[in-house]
Amino acid sequence: MRKLTPAALAQAYRDPVSWLVLAVDLVPVVAIFQFGWGAAALVMLYWLENLVIGFITLLRMVAAAAGTGVAAIIAALAFGAFFTFHYGMFCFVHGIFLMAFAEIQGSAGGNFEISPSGLIRYALSTGDGMVWFLGAILALQLFLFVRDFLLRGEYRETDLISEMGKPYGRIVVLHFALFAGFGLLIFLGEPLIGVLALILLRAAWGALQSVRRQQEITAHHGPKVDEASPI
């Protein structure tokens, strides 16, 4: 990948979709001022985004295998089942820690069940309008999947195993940073500037992914960026 430079950033934002990604990344600002979201709801939204990325990854795995025969599709289904279990457990444990922070902070609902479905219900209940903000993320990821992975033919230049491994790096790099930031906000009493800083951190990550995506579209070679990562 080429270096991140002002020229690379300018090139990325010649693509209107990069602006769409940025808009979705900054939409939680509306949730803060319009619906009174705090750090708990914001971080749980980013946790729910992990589940969206897992779903998109399954679609990418099947699409990557679809062009290579029935055996590959069967393999994709088998690996997809493994990915669902392994990635799901990874997200579940991470979500439990985030929920514990939210409860320590005392700004969340306080009604939860330690199960995958219970954790999802809890996350959805932490902020008014959560389902709409999550829907915006899902719609964007589906659009990127169709435009870049299917219509631009990225599925021809990747493989099942590569696609399966991509979401993990995103969680480790981004969400542990958010996790640390959330802990700091709790310690500081959750000032408004800190919550906005979380959103800006998230938007900066999205901008980096937009640059990476545009560089790979231009180059037409090298390892493919995870299109579930831009937001």
N, C-alpha and C positions, 0 to 999 in steps of 0.2 A: 504494500500500500504506500502511496506517496505521502509526503509530509502534509500535516494540516497547516495550511498557509492562508493568508487573506484571499489570495487568488483562488485557492481551492474552495474556500467558503463562498466566494462570490459565484463560482461556477455552480456549486450545489444549489444555490438559491435562485438560479435562473429557471430551475424546475419548479413550477407552481406547487407540486406535491410537497416539496420541502417546506413551503410556507404553510400548507395544510397540516403537516406534521407538527410544526411549531405552534400553530393555533391550538391543536388538540392538547399539546403539552402545557399550554398556558391557560386553558379553560378552567382548571381548578382554582384560579384566582377568583373567578366568578363565584365558585362555591364558598370561598372564604368570606367574601363581602356580601353575597346575596343570601347564603344559607347558614352562615356562621360556623363553617367548618373549622376545626382545629387540626393539630398535627395527627391525632389519632385517626380521624376519617381520611386524611390525606394519605397517610402511609398504608392504611388498609385498602385504599383505592389502588395504590401501586402494587400491593400484594395480589389483589384481584386481577390486575393486569398480567401477572405471572401466569394465571390460569388461562387467560386469553392466548398468551404466547404458546403455552403448551398445546392448546387446541390447534392453533395455526401450524405448529410444528408437526402435528399428526397429519394435517392436510399436505404439508410439504413432503413428508416421508412417503405418503401414498402416491403423490404426483411424481416424485422422483423415480419411483419403482414402476409406475404404470406403463412407461414407454419401453420397458425391457422384458416384458413377458409375464405370463401368469405366475410362474415360480417366484418372480421378484415381488409381485403383488402379495402373494401368500406370506413371503418373508416380511414385507412391510407390515402386514396385519399382526404377525407374531411379535416383531420388534416394537410395533405400536403398543401392544398390550404390555410388554415389559416397560416401555417408556412411561406409559400411563401410571403404572404402579410406582416405579422408581422416582420419576419426577413429581408425581403426586405426593409421595411421602416426603420428599425434599421440601416441597411447598408447604405441606401440612405442618412440619416441625418448625419451619421458619415462621409460619402464620401464628403458631401458638406463642412463640416468643414475642411477636409484635402485639398480639392480643394481651399478653401479660403486661407489656409496657402501657398499653392503652388503659388497662384496668388500674394500674398503679397511678397513672395520671389522673384517673377519676373522671374523664370527660366522655367516656363511652357509655353504652347502655347498661352494662353490668349483668346482662342476662345472656348466658352463653352455654353451649354444650360442647364438650371435648370430642368432636367427631368431624370428619371432613364436611358434611352437610351443615353441621352446627356452626363450624367456623365460617363457612360461606355466608350463612344467614347473619351471623354476628357482623362480618365485614360490611354486608349490605346495609345493616342497621346503624352504622356508626355516623352516617351523614345524610341529611335530607337530599333527595335527588341522586343518590349514589348510582342507581340503576341507569340513569340517563348519561352520566359521565362515563360509566363503564361501557354503555352502548356505543358512545362516540369512539372509544378506543377500539372496540371490536369491529366497528364499521371501517375504520381506517386500516386495521390490520388485514381485513378481508380484501379491501381495495388493493393494498400493496401486494398481497398474495396473487391476486388475479392479474394485475398489471405487470408486475415484474417477474414473478416466478412462472406464471403460465404464459401470458401473452408475449413476453420478451424472451421466453425460452430458457430461463435459468434452470429449470428442472432437468435440462439436457446436460448441464455442466456440473452436476453435483451427484451425490449418492446418498443412499439411505442412512448409513452410519454417520456421515458428516452432518446431515440434517438433525439426527437424533441428539448429537452432542452440543449443538449450538446454544440452546437456551441456558445451560448451566453457567457458562461464563458470564452471561448478562446478570444473572442473579447475584453471583459472587461479587462482581465488580460494583454494580449499581446499588443493590439492596443492602449490602453491608455498610455502604456509605450512608444510605438513608437510615439504616438501623442505628448507626452511631450518632447521626444528626438528630434523630428522634429522641434518643437518650439524653442528648445535650439540651434539647428543648424542654424535656421534663425537668431536668435539673435547674434550668433557668426560669421555669414557670411559664413556658410557652409564649414568649413575646411574638407579636404579629410579624415583626421583621424576620424572626427565625423561621416561621411557617412559610413565608414568601421565599426565603432562601432555599428551602427544600424544593419548591417548585422551580426556581431558577436553576438549581443543580440538575433537576430532572430535564429541564429544557436544554441545558448545555450538553447533556448526554445525547439527547435527540438530535441536536445540531451536528454533533460529531458523527452520529450514525448516518445522517443525511449526506454528509461529505463523503463518507466511506461508500455509501450506496452509489452516489453519482460518479465517483472515481472508477468503480467497478463496471458501471454501465458504459463508461467511456472506454475503458481499457479492454473489455471483453475477454479478460483472462484473470487468473489468480484465484485465490480462495474466495468464495462467495460470502457476502455479509448476511447475517441473519436478518431477514426482512421483518421479523417480529421485534427487532431491537429498537427501531427508530423512536418509539415513544415510551 
